[in-house]
Amino acid sequence: MTTDGYDSSRTALLLVDPYNDFLSEGGKLWPRAKQVAEAVNLLDHMRQVLAATREAGIRTFFVPHHRTAPGDYADWAHLSASQAGTAQGKIFEKGSWGGTFHPDFQPRDGEIVVAEHWSASGFANTDLDLQLKQHRISRIVLIGMRANTCIDTTARFGQELGYHVTLVKDAIASFRPEEMHATFELNAPTYAHGILTTDEFVKALPRHAA
């Protein structure tokens, strides 16, 4: 695992799916995420990583899931079980509180909100790769939700595209401990270049030049 070289000119933080439905009390998916999220101290670690990367001059790219709206999946030929459940439950519903970003994870000037992904990959059918390349990014650091779906798939896709990939494992959560184990102990070691705790990652960051 290579953890050096988080140069602010080449590194981006990918903040994946920071919706209220995932991260806030009252969110539709929070009851399923709460146990793991609280066990890893998810929200505090996400705040810590975001603050540290901003201080280091590392640009944030928000990587949001598609927000559901009436008729989204009508007549689809190959609707997945996850997509069907999202549509039925109106998860991340467009225009709703649950479909807006958690108040602690709001874009600032100069930060980029990429096109919404329809399934698990933040790269597939979006402008994420284009945006990263246009900003001369070669290293991506992922935090957010959900470990075994959007985080895992986006990270894998990123590695396939040639990016250096880091996962901050306690700034990521899922619905069950088994999903965390599968992601960080079994899957990620085959593709990620760094699997770090928040403390380890923050210590590896360069100080932002005054």
N, C-alpha and C positions, 0 to 999 in steps of 0.2 A: 504494500500500500504506500503510495507516494502522497505526502501531505504538504510538501513545500510548494512555494511559488504561487501563493494567492495574490498575485499582482492585481491591483485594482483596475488596471487598464485591460486586463484579459479575463477577469473573473466576473461572473454574474451570480446573484442569488435568485433562485427560482422559488417563489412563494406560491405553493400549489393549493388551490381551493380553500382560501381563508374565509369561507362563508359562515354566516351565523348559524345556518342549519347544522354545520359540523362542529363549531367551536363555542357556541354560546348556550347558556341555560335557556331552555325554551325552543332551541333549535330542533328540527325534526329528527336529526341523526345524533344529537348530543347524548341521549340516553344510551345509545349503543356504543358510543365512543368514550363515554365518561370514565369508565374504570381504567382503561389503558391510558387515556390522556392525563388523568390525575396521577397515575402511577409513575409516569415519566416526567411529570411536571411540564406538560406540553406547552401551555400558553406562556409561562414564564421563560421557557427556553426559546420559544419562537421570538418573543420580545427581545431577548438577550442577543440572539443571532442577528435579528434585523437592526438593532441599535448598533451592534459592533460593525456590521458590514457598511452601514451608512457612515459611521465614523471613519472607516477605512477608505471611503470613497468608492466602494463597490456598488455598482448599479443593481437595483432590484427589478426583476421582471415578474409581474403577477401572471400566474398561469391558471385561469379559471375554467371550471367545468361549465358546459352549456347550461344556461338557465332555462328551465322548462316553460313552455307556453302552449296554449291550446293548439292541437293539430300537429305538433312537432313530429311525431312518429307515425302519422297516419299513412297506411298502405306501405310501410317499410317491408322489404322482402325478408330481411334477416335481423329482426329485432332481438337483441340479447335480453337475457333475464334481468340484468342490471338496468338496462334502459327501460324495460317494461315497468320495473318497480319504481324507477325514478319518475316516469310519466304518471303512473297511477297515484303515487304519493305526493306528486307536485313538489319534489325535492328541488331546492334552489330555484323556486318559482320566480320568474321574471317579475319585477316590480314589487316583490314582497320583502319583508324584513329578513326572512331566512335566505333569500337570494341576494343579499347585499353582504359586502365584506365586513368582518368583525371590526369594531371601531378602533382597535389597536393596530390594525393592519390595513391602513389606507394609503393609497399611492400619493407620493409627493411629486412636485415638479421634477421632471427629468426621469422619473420612473415610468416603466412601460407596462401597460396592460395588454397582453397579447390576445389574439382571437380565441374564443372559447372552444374547448375540445368536446367532442360529442361522446367519446368513450373514455378510455383510461389514459391514452397517451397525450401529453401536452404538445407533442410535435405533429402527430398525424392530423392532416387537414386543417392546420393552423399556420400562422406566420412566425412561429417561435424560432425556427431555424434561420429564417431570413433575418429576423430582428437581431438575433445573436451575432450572426455573421456580419451584418452591417455595422454593429457596434464593436467588432473585432474581438469577440469573446471566444475563448478556447476552453475555458474551465467553468463548469456549472456546479453550484452547490444547492441541494434541494432540502427544503423543509415544508411542513404542512401535512396535508391529508391526501390520501390514506395509504398507509405503508405498502400493502400488498396489491393495490390497484394503481392509482394514478402516480404515486411516487415510484414504485417499482417499474412500471411500464415506461414512464417518461425518462427515467434514468437509463434503462436498457436502450431505449431508442437513441438517447443522447450519445451513449457509448458507441453505438453502431454508426452514428454520424461523425464520430471522430473526436468528441469532446472528452476532456478529463472530467470525471464524475465524482462528486463527494456527497455522501449522505450524512446529515447530522441526526443521529439515530434517536436522541431524546428530544428533538424538536420535530418529531414525526410520530404519529400515532395511528391506531387502527381500531377495529372493533373487538378483537380478541388477542390475548397474549400469544396464541398459536400463530396468528398472522404476523406478529412482530418477529417471532422466532424464524418463521419461514423466510421472511424478507431479509433480516440482518444476519442470520446464521447460515442459511442455506443458499439463498439466491444472490444477494448483493456481492458476496465475495467472488462470484464468477465474472462480474462486470464492473464493479465500482473500483475506483482508484483510491478512495478514502472513505472509511466508515468511522466517524468520529463522534464523540460526545460534544455537547456545546462548549464545555470548558476547553477541551482539546482543540476544537476549531478556532475559538476566539484567540487562544494563545498562539495559533499558527498564522494569524492575520498580521500583515504589516501595519505599522502605525501610519495613519494618514498624514501626509506631509502638510505642515502648516503653510 
